[in-house]
Amino acid sequence: MYLNRKSWDVGLGRTLLGLLLAILVFAPVGIGAVGAREFLVVQGLLILVLLVWGVRLWISPRPQLLWPPICWVVLAFMVYAVARYLTADVEYLARQELIQVLVLGFLFFTVLNNLYRQESVQGVTFTLIATATAISFLAIYQYLHHIHTIWGHFSPFPGRAFGTYVCPTHFACFLSLLIPPALAFLVAGRIAMHYRVLLAAALLLMGAGLVVTFSRGGWLAAGAGVVLVLVLLATHRHLRLISILLLLLIVGGVGYAGYRYLGHQAAASHTSLSASAGQAGQKDLIMRLDMWQAAVHMWRDHFWFGVGPGLYDTYFDQYRPERMQLQPDRAHNDYLNLLADWGTTGGLIVLAGIVAFVIGQIKAWPHIQRAEADFNSGFSNRFAFYVGASGALLGLTIQSLVDFNLHIPANAALGLTWLALLTSNQRFATERWWVNIRPGLKWGLTVVLLTGVLYLSPQGWRRFRENAWQDRATLQQPGSAEQAACLENAIVAEPKNFLTRYHLAEIWRVNCFVLSENYQEVADQALKGYQQSSELNPHFTYNYLRTGMVLDWLGRNAEALPRFRQAEATAPNTCEVMTDIGWHYALTRDYAAARQWFERSSRLDSVHNDAAGHYMRLIDARLRDDTPPGREF
């Protein structure tokens, strides 16, 4: 009976390994799992992981739980995420962020307690290195053949490779998480020579893939990780010489390449292409500074608990600097984004986790760096992984200063996997973190796992149905009754999504503008849709703008003005809001006021703002001949 349970336990362990590998491989291949469909696959696989782990708890002859201090921190953040979700202003967006937190949190605990054996660690590492190598080959092909799409998604970054991601920077982060472990295993791993040759080839391909992303943050992250790997490897006397030689070779190569690059830039500085590149770099820096400034202001105004999970972009309109007219999605700095979304409370929890992790790794270091008698050859897979994963996490912490890779599920999952596997090394320093799972604890863990399954499963099905109807809507004729019917079905599947209600209201608005009969009924449908959408998200400016436009179109100008004022209050520095308010005044024949709003809109964005200039020309024409306005406004 004992042997039978043990064999079942081994089989379930291999099943968990396969499922976790499926998550870690599919996520980067599936555009980083940032899309709804791709993340649903990850979510579904995680649900299977929880079920298998729950069964394994009861099958295993001697179940144990590895619970070092960092586990309390991860659990605390998951609980805080639930509490903050329940108090968030925009339920739908906060719920999607909560689901990601829960999926990643459960992933961390599963990896920590099921993949700590060396065979599993090596299997995960080499599988992901092979995946990154294949994607790097694709990225090089993209760069050489000027390909801009992947899996039907367009990448708006000309001249840069992006692999199976959409954004080159996020692909660069994925590579920076795998180049340091590959280098560590190449130098210090106890592997056969033909595997070492394959690792060297993989490193070259990943390095080339990283180069063609042209991500300066990715280069810096990978470089910092590689330097840390070589410095740590140099602490072992058998690896010191080769580590120092490689370090000198890499530093020299990078220095020479940088010298040639800077020399080329200096020689070409008089050309328009170089000037454009410099202007683009300066513009990118200015935009990042603006996004960071907005995040800091959000944090100050919502100091303890932040604006809410995943709500940085929603609140951005209120804090938008005048020179920043793009919608940022995230703050492009994971630390500031953390403070803006989760407040000081969330920041302190994460800081506690970092401290607990660093202290644990310091304590585990002497046990990883074995005595000379056990580590005489200089080759050790455990030591290689420890060094390589440490370098990878250092790179991730650096790149998080200039981007939002922790909000890319594929990169966050890989980073948490390295964090969990490194944390599992603390078991070599002490036995105190092992907990024997007695019946009471076993039942408690089972309830937690089942709770995760019972929450994530219906949420996944709900999101799947919503996404399916939304996809069908995109295939219909824009503004058609068939498209409206698809959106109505999406609302039935997910009533809390304010954007679906807004898009449905937009169909009614556009139709009421072109109809000559029954437009009043269609306009009322539009107004009702905007109202329902604004109840779900009171910060979404376009609901107020479009409501005002419909009221103006119906001749109810006095009712429209307060709506435009609401839009101005939620987005005081957005050029489109200024244009629409000017449109309102033009429609009511207050041309002087209208022109002031159009001028302000043009000052906010004089490059991509043709509407404001067009309306100002119309107003000037009206003022010259003093004729009443037509519907062109």
ROBALUM-287751 format. One line per 3 residues: number of its first residue (from 1); their letters; for each residue x, y, z of C-alpha. Coordinates in nm, 2 decimals. Example, Ala and Ser with C-alpha at 12.3 -4.5 7.8 and 13.67 -1.06 7.14 Angstrom:
2
1 = AS = 1.23/-0.45/0.78  1.37/-0.11/0.71;
***
This chain:
633
1 = MYL = 0.00/0.00/0.00  0.28/0.24/0.09  0.47/0.16/-0.24;
4 = NRK = 0.14/0.21/-0.43  0.08/0.55/-0.28  0.45/0.65/-0.34;
7 = SWD = 0.42/0.56/-0.71  0.10/0.76/-0.73  0.28/1.05/-0.56;
10 = VGL = 0.57/1.03/-0.81  0.32/1.03/-1.10  0.13/1.33/-0.96;
13 = GRT = 0.46/1.51/-0.91  0.55/1.46/-1.28  0.20/1.58/-1.38;
16 = LLG = 0.25/1.89/-1.18  0.59/1.94/-1.34  0.43/1.90/-1.69;
19 = LLL = 0.15/2.15/-1.61  0.38/2.41/-1.47  0.61/2.37/-1.77;
22 = AIL = 0.31/2.42/-1.99  0.23/2.75/-1.82  0.59/2.87/-1.83;
25 = VFA = 0.63/2.78/-2.20  0.29/2.88/-2.33  0.29/3.22/-2.16;
28 = PVG = 0.59/3.37/-2.35  0.49/3.20/-2.67  0.13/3.34/-2.64;
31 = IGA = 0.23/3.71/-2.67  0.34/3.71/-2.30  -0.02/3.60/-2.19;
34 = VGA = -0.13/3.97/-2.19  -0.43/3.90/-2.41  -0.76/3.77/-2.25;
37 = REF = -0.75/3.44/-2.44  -0.39/3.37/-2.37  -0.42/3.45/-2.00;
40 = LVV = -0.73/3.23/-1.98  -0.51/2.93/-2.10  -0.27/3.01/-1.82;
43 = QGL = -0.55/3.04/-1.57  -0.70/2.71/-1.68  -0.37/2.53/-1.65;
46 = LIL = -0.33/2.68/-1.30  -0.67/2.55/-1.20  -0.55/2.20/-1.31;
49 = VLL = -0.23/2.25/-1.10  -0.43/2.33/-0.79  -0.65/2.02/-0.84;
52 = VWG = -0.35/1.79/-0.89  -0.17/1.94/-0.59  -0.48/1.90/-0.38;
55 = VRL = -0.50/1.53/-0.47  -0.13/1.49/-0.41  -0.17/1.62/-0.05;
58 = WIS = -0.39/1.31/0.02  -0.20/1.06/-0.19  0.15/1.14/-0.06;
61 = PRP = 0.26/0.90/0.21  0.45/1.17/0.40  0.32/1.51/0.28;
64 = QLL = 0.53/1.82/0.39  0.50/2.19/0.34  0.80/2.41/0.28;
67 = WPP = 0.71/2.74/0.44  1.00/2.99/0.48  0.92/3.35/0.60;
70 = ICW = 0.86/3.49/0.25  0.56/3.27/0.22  0.38/3.48/0.49;
73 = VVL = 0.45/3.79/0.28  0.32/3.64/-0.04  0.01/3.52/0.15;
76 = AFM = -0.03/3.87/0.31  -0.03/4.03/-0.03  -0.29/3.79/-0.17;
79 = VYA = -0.51/3.86/0.12  -0.45/4.24/0.09  -0.54/4.21/-0.29;
82 = VAR = -0.87/4.06/-0.20  -0.95/4.33/0.05  -0.84/4.61/-0.18;
85 = YLT = -1.05/4.46/-0.46  -1.36/4.47/-0.25  -1.31/4.85/-0.19;
88 = ADV = -1.20/4.95/-0.54  -1.38/5.21/-0.75  -1.39/5.01/-1.07;
91 = EYL = -1.49/4.65/-0.99  -1.42/4.50/-1.33  -1.06/4.63/-1.37;
94 = ARQ = -0.98/4.55/-1.00  -1.11/4.20/-1.04  -0.89/4.13/-1.34;
97 = ELI = -0.59/4.25/-1.15  -0.69/4.04/-0.85  -0.72/3.73/-1.06;
100 = QVL = -0.36/3.78/-1.19  -0.24/3.83/-0.84  -0.41/3.51/-0.72;
103 = VLG = -0.28/3.31/-1.02  0.08/3.42/-0.97  0.05/3.37/-0.59;
106 = FLF = -0.07/3.01/-0.63  0.20/2.95/-0.89  0.47/3.06/-0.64;
109 = FTV = 0.34/2.83/-0.37  0.31/2.54/-0.61  0.66/2.58/-0.75;
112 = LNN = 0.81/2.62/-0.41  0.65/2.30/-0.27  0.66/2.07/-0.58;
115 = LYR = 0.96/2.16/-0.80  1.24/2.19/-0.54  1.42/1.87/-0.65;
118 = QES = 1.73/1.91/-0.87  1.59/1.71/-1.15  1.28/1.94/-1.17;
121 = VQG = 1.49/2.25/-1.14  1.71/2.15/-1.43  1.42/2.04/-1.64;
124 = VTF = 1.25/2.37/-1.60  1.57/2.57/-1.66  1.67/2.38/-1.98;
127 = TLI = 1.32/2.37/-2.12  1.29/2.75/-2.08  1.63/2.81/-2.23;
130 = ATA = 1.53/2.60/-2.53  1.21/2.80/-2.56  1.40/3.13/-2.54;
133 = TAI = 1.65/3.01/-2.80  1.37/2.92/-3.05  1.20/3.25/-2.99;
136 = SFL = 1.53/3.43/-3.04  1.58/3.26/-3.37  1.24/3.39/-3.47;
139 = AIY = 1.33/3.74/-3.35  1.64/3.75/-3.56  1.43/3.64/-3.86;
142 = QYL = 1.18/3.91/-3.79  1.46/4.17/-3.78  1.62/4.06/-4.10;
145 = HHI = 1.30/4.03/-4.30  1.12/4.34/-4.14  0.83/4.14/-4.01;
148 = HTI = 0.59/4.33/-3.78  0.32/4.08/-3.69  0.30/3.77/-3.46;
151 = WGH = 0.00/3.55/-3.42  -0.22/3.81/-3.59  -0.10/4.09/-3.36;
154 = FSP = 0.08/4.40/-3.50  0.39/4.53/-3.33  0.42/4.91/-3.36;
157 = FPG = 0.79/4.92/-3.32  0.96/4.94/-3.66  1.32/4.82/-3.69;
160 = RAF = 1.30/4.62/-3.36  1.25/4.25/-3.31  0.99/4.13/-3.06;
163 = GTY = 0.98/3.75/-3.09  0.65/3.61/-2.97  0.57/3.92/-2.77;
166 = VCP = 0.42/4.24/-2.91  0.66/4.48/-2.73  1.04/4.43/-2.79;
169 = THF = 1.11/4.55/-2.43  0.91/4.27/-2.28  1.08/4.01/-2.50;
172 = ACF = 1.41/4.16/-2.39  1.31/4.11/-2.03  1.22/3.74/-2.10;
175 = LSL = 1.57/3.69/-2.24  1.74/3.87/-1.96  1.57/3.63/-1.72;
178 = LIP = 1.73/3.33/-1.91  2.07/3.45/-2.03  2.22/3.45/-1.68;
181 = PAL = 2.11/3.09/-1.59  2.23/2.97/-1.93  2.57/3.13/-1.87;
184 = AFL = 2.60/2.99/-1.52  2.52/2.63/-1.63  2.76/2.67/-1.92;
187 = VAG = 3.05/2.76/-1.69  2.97/2.58/-1.37  2.71/2.31/-1.46;
190 = RIA = 2.77/1.94/-1.42  2.66/1.86/-1.77  2.80/1.65/-2.06;
193 = MHY = 3.01/1.82/-2.32  2.76/1.81/-2.60  2.50/1.98/-2.38;
196 = RVL = 2.77/2.25/-2.30  2.81/2.31/-2.67  2.43/2.34/-2.72;
199 = LAA = 2.42/2.59/-2.42  2.69/2.80/-2.59  2.50/2.81/-2.91;
202 = ALL = 2.18/2.89/-2.72  2.36/3.18/-2.54  2.48/3.32/-2.88;
205 = LMG = 2.13/3.31/-3.02  1.97/3.46/-2.71  2.23/3.73/-2.71;
208 = AGL = 2.17/3.81/-3.07  1.79/3.81/-3.01  1.85/4.05/-2.72;
211 = VVT = 2.06/4.28/-2.94  1.79/4.31/-3.21  1.53/4.42/-2.96;
214 = FSR = 1.72/4.74/-2.92  1.59/4.76/-2.57  1.84/4.96/-2.36;
217 = GGW = 1.67/4.85/-2.04  1.69/4.49/-2.15  2.06/4.53/-2.24;
220 = LAA = 2.13/4.68/-1.90  1.93/4.42/-1.71  2.10/4.13/-1.89;
223 = GAG = 2.44/4.29/-1.85  2.39/4.33/-1.48  2.27/3.97/-1.44;
226 = VVL = 2.57/3.84/-1.64  2.82/4.05/-1.43  2.66/3.92/-1.10;
229 = VLV = 2.68/3.56/-1.23  3.05/3.59/-1.32  3.13/3.77/-0.99;
232 = LLA = 2.97/3.49/-0.79  3.13/3.22/-1.00  3.46/3.38/-0.93;
235 = THR = 3.42/3.31/-0.56  3.50/2.95/-0.63  3.87/2.89/-0.69;
238 = HLR = 3.82/2.63/-0.97  3.60/2.88/-1.16  3.78/3.20/-1.08;
241 = LIS = 4.01/3.21/-1.39  3.75/3.14/-1.65  3.50/3.37/-1.48;
244 = ILL = 3.74/3.66/-1.48  3.84/3.60/-1.84  3.48/3.59/-1.95;
247 = LLL = 3.41/3.91/-1.75  3.70/4.09/-1.92  3.60/3.95/-2.26;
250 = IVG = 3.24/4.07/-2.22  3.33/4.41/-2.08  3.59/4.46/-2.35;
253 = GVG = 3.34/4.35/-2.62  3.07/4.57/-2.49  3.31/4.86/-2.46;
256 = YAG = 3.43/4.82/-2.82  3.08/4.78/-2.95  2.98/5.09/-2.76;
259 = YRY = 3.28/5.28/-2.89  3.20/5.19/-3.25  2.83/5.27/-3.20;
262 = LGH = 2.90/5.61/-3.04  3.16/5.68/-3.31  2.91/5.60/-3.58;
265 = QAA = 2.65/5.82/-3.41  2.90/6.11/-3.38  2.99/6.07/-3.75;
268 = ASH = 2.63/6.07/-3.85  2.51/6.34/-3.61  2.46/6.58/-3.89;
271 = TSL = 2.21/6.36/-4.07  1.83/6.39/-4.02  1.81/6.02/-3.93;
274 = SAS = 2.04/6.06/-3.64  1.86/6.38/-3.53  1.53/6.20/-3.55;
277 = AGQ = 1.66/5.91/-3.34  1.79/6.16/-3.08  1.46/6.34/-3.07;
280 = AGQ = 1.27/6.01/-3.03  1.50/5.91/-2.74  1.44/6.25/-2.57;
283 = KDL = 1.07/6.22/-2.63  1.06/5.87/-2.48  1.24/6.00/-2.17;
286 = IMR = 1.00/6.29/-2.13  0.70/6.06/-2.15  0.84/5.83/-1.89;
289 = LDM = 0.91/6.12/-1.66  0.55/6.24/-1.70  0.41/5.89/-1.63;
292 = WQA = 0.63/5.86/-1.32  0.52/6.21/-1.20  0.16/6.11/-1.24;
295 = AVH = 0.22/5.79/-1.04  0.39/5.98/-0.76  0.09/6.23/-0.74;
298 = MWR = -0.15/5.94/-0.73  0.04/5.78/-0.44  0.05/6.11/-0.25;
301 = DHF = -0.32/6.16/-0.29  -0.40/5.79/-0.20  -0.11/5.74/0.04;
304 = WFG = -0.20/5.42/0.23  -0.41/5.21/-0.01  -0.34/5.36/-0.36;
307 = VGP = -0.60/5.42/-0.63  -0.69/5.06/-0.65  -0.57/4.74/-0.82;
310 = GLY = -0.50/4.80/-1.19  -0.64/5.15/-1.19  -0.33/5.36/-1.27;
313 = DTY = -0.44/5.41/-1.63  -0.80/5.48/-1.52  -0.69/5.76/-1.29;
316 = FDQ = -0.42/5.89/-1.52  -0.65/6.14/-1.70  -0.69/6.32/-1.37;
319 = YRP = -0.32/6.35/-1.33  -0.21/6.39/-1.69  0.07/6.64/-1.75;
322 = ERM = -0.01/6.88/-2.04  0.27/6.75/-2.26  0.16/6.39/-2.23;
325 = QLQ = -0.14/6.30/-2.45  -0.09/5.93/-2.50  -0.26/5.67/-2.28;
328 = PDR = 0.01/5.49/-2.09  -0.16/5.17/-1.96  0.10/5.14/-1.69;
331 = AHN = 0.35/5.37/-1.52  0.65/5.21/-1.69  0.81/5.17/-1.35;
334 = DYL = 0.69/4.87/-1.15  0.78/5.03/-0.82  0.59/5.35/-0.87;
337 = NLL = 0.30/5.16/-1.03  0.29/4.94/-0.71  0.27/5.25/-0.49;
340 = ADW = 0.01/5.42/-0.72  -0.22/5.11/-0.74  -0.16/4.95/-0.39;
343 = GTT = -0.04/5.24/-0.18  0.21/5.24/0.10  0.05/4.93/0.25;
346 = GGL = 0.12/4.73/-0.06  0.47/4.88/-0.09  0.56/4.78/0.27;
349 = IVL = 0.44/4.42/0.21  0.65/4.39/-0.10  0.95/4.55/0.08;
352 = AGI = 0.91/4.29/0.36  0.91/4.02/0.10  1.24/4.15/-0.05;
355 = VAF = 1.40/4.17/0.29  1.29/3.82/0.38  1.41/3.68/0.05;
358 = VIG = 1.76/3.85/0.07  1.81/3.73/0.43  1.71/3.38/0.34;
361 = QIK = 1.95/3.38/0.04  2.24/3.51/0.26  2.18/3.22/0.50;
364 = AWP = 2.15/2.97/0.23  2.47/3.08/0.05  2.73/2.89/0.26;
367 = HIQ = 2.53/2.57/0.21  2.50/2.62/-0.17  2.87/2.69/-0.20;
370 = RAE = 2.97/2.35/-0.08  3.30/2.27/0.09  3.59/2.19/-0.14;
373 = ADF = 3.56/1.82/-0.06  3.20/1.81/-0.21  3.27/2.07/-0.48;
376 = NSG = 3.62/1.99/-0.58  3.56/1.98/-0.96  3.41/2.32/-0.97;
379 = FSN = 3.10/2.19/-1.14  2.76/2.18/-0.96  2.41/2.22/-1.11;
382 = RFA = 2.28/2.35/-0.77  2.54/2.61/-0.75  2.50/2.71/-1.12;
385 = FYV = 2.12/2.75/-1.08  2.16/2.95/-0.76  2.40/3.19/-0.93;
388 = GAS = 2.22/3.21/-1.26  1.87/3.27/-1.11  2.02/3.53/-0.88;
391 = GAL = 2.16/3.72/-1.18  1.82/3.69/-1.36  1.63/3.84/-1.06;
394 = LGL = 1.89/4.12/-1.03  1.82/4.21/-1.40  1.45/4.20/-1.34;
397 = TIQ = 1.47/4.44/-1.05  1.68/4.68/-1.26  1.46/4.67/-1.57;
400 = SLV = 1.15/4.72/-1.35  1.28/5.07/-1.29  1.20/5.17/-1.65;
403 = DFN = 0.92/4.93/-1.75  0.63/4.72/-1.63  0.74/4.37/-1.69;
406 = LHI = 0.59/4.25/-1.36  0.25/4.32/-1.52  0.34/4.10/-1.81;
409 = PAN = 0.21/3.76/-1.69  0.48/3.55/-1.88  0.77/3.75/-1.73;
412 = AAL = 0.61/3.78/-1.39  0.55/3.40/-1.38  0.91/3.33/-1.48;
415 = GLT = 1.05/3.58/-1.22  0.83/3.42/-0.95  0.94/3.07/-1.06;
418 = WLA = 1.31/3.17/-1.01  1.21/3.34/-0.68  1.04/3.02/-0.56;
421 = LLT = 1.32/2.79/-0.66  1.58/3.01/-0.50  1.37/3.03/-0.19;
424 = SNQ = 1.35/2.65/-0.18  1.73/2.64/-0.12  1.67/2.77/0.23;
427 = RFA = 1.59/2.41/0.32  1.96/2.34/0.31  2.03/2.60/0.58;
430 = TER = 1.77/2.48/0.83  1.50/2.22/0.87  1.27/2.46/1.06;
433 = WWV = 1.08/2.57/0.75  0.96/2.21/0.68  0.61/2.16/0.82;
436 = NIR = 0.47/1.81/0.85  0.11/1.82/0.71  -0.11/1.67/0.98;
439 = PGL = -0.49/1.61/0.92  -0.60/1.95/1.03  -0.35/2.14/0.81;
442 = KWG = -0.42/1.90/0.53  -0.79/1.99/0.54  -0.70/2.36/0.57;
445 = LTV = -0.48/2.34/0.26  -0.74/2.15/0.07  -1.00/2.41/0.15;
448 = VLL = -0.77/2.69/0.03  -0.69/2.51/-0.29  -1.06/2.43/-0.36;
451 = TGV = -1.15/2.79/-0.28  -0.90/2.90/-0.55  -1.04/2.65/-0.80;
454 = LYL = -1.40/2.75/-0.72  -1.33/3.12/-0.76  -1.10/3.10/-1.07;
457 = SPQ = -1.31/2.85/-1.26  -1.63/3.05/-1.30  -1.43/3.37/-1.34;
460 = GWR = -1.25/3.21/-1.63  -1.57/3.08/-1.79  -1.72/3.42/-1.75;
463 = RFR = -1.42/3.59/-1.92  -1.42/3.33/-2.19  -1.78/3.39/-2.29;
466 = ENA = -1.74/3.76/-2.28  -1.43/3.75/-2.49  -1.59/3.51/-2.74;
469 = WQD = -1.88/3.76/-2.80  -1.64/4.05/-2.82  -1.44/3.87/-3.08;
472 = RAT = -1.76/3.80/-3.28  -1.85/4.17/-3.25  -1.52/4.28/-3.42;
475 = LQQ = -1.61/4.06/-3.72  -1.94/4.23/-3.78  -2.01/4.55/-3.98;
478 = PGS = -1.92/4.84/-3.76  -2.23/5.01/-3.62  -2.46/4.73/-3.74;
481 = AEQ = -2.74/4.56/-3.55  -2.55/4.24/-3.56  -2.25/4.40/-3.39;
484 = AAC = -2.48/4.55/-3.12  -2.64/4.21/-3.06  -2.29/4.05/-3.00;
487 = LEN = -2.21/4.33/-2.75  -2.54/4.28/-2.57  -2.45/3.91/-2.54;
490 = AIV = -2.11/4.01/-2.40  -2.28/4.22/-2.14  -2.50/3.93/-2.04;
493 = AEP = -2.18/3.72/-1.99  -2.00/4.00/-1.80  -2.23/4.28/-1.67;
496 = KNF = -1.95/4.47/-1.50  -1.74/4.56/-1.80  -1.80/4.93/-1.85;
499 = LTR = -1.62/4.93/-2.18  -1.86/4.69/-2.35  -2.15/4.91/-2.24;
502 = YHL = -1.97/5.21/-2.37  -1.90/5.05/-2.71  -2.26/4.95/-2.74;
505 = AEI = -2.37/5.30/-2.66  -2.13/5.43/-2.92  -2.32/5.22/-3.18;
508 = WRV = -2.64/5.39/-3.08  -2.49/5.73/-3.08  -2.34/5.70/-3.43;
511 = NCF = -2.67/5.57/-3.56  -2.88/5.84/-3.40  -2.65/6.10/-3.57;
514 = VLS = -2.73/5.96/-3.92  -3.09/5.86/-3.88  -3.36/6.10/-4.01;
517 = ENY = -3.64/5.91/-3.83  -3.67/5.75/-3.48  -3.33/5.90/-3.39;
520 = QEV = -3.48/6.01/-3.05  -3.54/5.65/-2.95  -3.19/5.55/-3.05;
523 = ADQ = -3.04/5.85/-2.88  -3.22/5.75/-2.55  -3.06/5.40/-2.58;
526 = ALK = -2.72/5.57/-2.62  -2.78/5.79/-2.32  -2.89/5.49/-2.11;
529 = GYQ = -2.57/5.30/-2.21  -2.34/5.58/-2.12  -2.51/5.62/-1.78;
532 = QSS = -2.47/5.25/-1.70  -2.11/5.26/-1.81  -2.03/5.56/-1.59;
535 = ELN = -2.19/5.39/-1.29  -1.95/5.11/-1.34  -1.65/5.35/-1.39;
538 = PHF = -1.71/5.71/-1.28  -1.36/5.80/-1.40  -1.41/5.71/-1.77;
541 = TYN = -1.41/6.05/-1.93  -1.57/5.95/-2.27  -1.90/5.86/-2.11;
544 = YLR = -1.95/6.22/-2.01  -1.82/6.35/-2.35  -2.04/6.13/-2.56;
547 = TGM = -2.35/6.20/-2.34  -2.29/6.57/-2.39  -2.26/6.53/-2.76;
550 = VLD = -2.59/6.33/-2.78  -2.77/6.59/-2.58  -2.63/6.87/-2.80;
553 = WLG = -2.74/6.68/-3.11  -3.09/6.66/-2.96  -3.09/7.03/-2.89;
556 = RNA = -3.07/6.99/-2.51  -2.77/7.22/-2.48  -2.84/7.33/-2.13;
559 = EAL = -2.83/6.97/-2.01  -2.52/6.89/-2.22  -2.29/7.16/-2.06;
562 = PRF = -2.27/7.00/-1.71  -2.16/6.67/-1.88  -1.88/6.84/-2.06;
565 = RQA = -1.78/7.00/-1.73  -1.77/6.66/-1.57  -1.54/6.54/-1.86;
568 = EAT = -1.31/6.84/-1.80  -1.30/6.76/-1.42  -1.20/6.40/-1.49;
571 = APN = -0.94/6.49/-1.76  -0.84/6.85/-1.73  -0.53/6.82/-1.96;
574 = TCE = -0.66/6.60/-2.24  -0.67/6.76/-2.58  -0.97/6.55/-2.70;
577 = VMT = -1.18/6.67/-2.41  -1.10/7.03/-2.50  -1.19/6.97/-2.86;
580 = DIG = -1.53/6.82/-2.77  -1.61/7.11/-2.53  -1.52/7.35/-2.82;
583 = WHY = -1.75/7.15/-3.04  -2.03/7.21/-2.79  -1.98/7.59/-2.79;
586 = ALT = -1.96/7.59/-3.17  -2.28/7.41/-3.19  -2.45/7.67/-2.97;
589 = RDY = -2.30/7.95/-3.18  -2.07/8.08/-2.90  -1.78/8.10/-3.14;
592 = AAA = -1.55/8.31/-2.92  -1.57/8.05/-2.64  -1.54/7.76/-2.89;
595 = RQW = -1.22/7.90/-3.04  -1.06/7.93/-2.69  -1.12/7.56/-2.63;
598 = FER = -0.99/7.46/-2.97  -0.68/7.68/-2.91  -0.62/7.51/-2.58;
601 = SSR = -0.66/7.17/-2.74  -0.41/7.26/-3.01  -0.16/7.38/-2.75;
604 = LDS = -0.19/7.05/-2.57  -0.12/6.86/-2.89  -0.03/7.04/-3.21;
607 = VHN = 0.10/6.73/-3.40  -0.17/6.47/-3.38  -0.47/6.70/-3.34;
610 = DAA = -0.62/6.78/-3.68  -0.97/6.82/-3.54  -0.90/7.13/-3.34;
613 = GHY = -0.73/7.30/-3.64  -1.02/7.20/-3.87  -1.28/7.34/-3.63;
616 = MRL = -1.08/7.67/-3.59  -1.08/7.72/-3.96  -1.46/7.66/-3.97;
619 = IDA = -1.51/7.91/-3.69  -1.29/8.17/-3.87  -1.50/8.12/-4.19;
622 = RLR = -1.82/8.16/-3.99  -1.70/8.48/-3.83  -1.61/8.62/-4.16;
625 = DDT = -1.94/8.57/-4.34  -2.16/8.56/-4.02  -2.38/8.26/-4.15;
628 = PPG = -2.55/8.02/-3.91  -2.37/7.70/-3.83  -2.45/7.37/-4.01;
631 = REF = -2.42/7.02/-3.90  -2.05/7.01/-3.99  -1.98/7.09/-3.62;
***
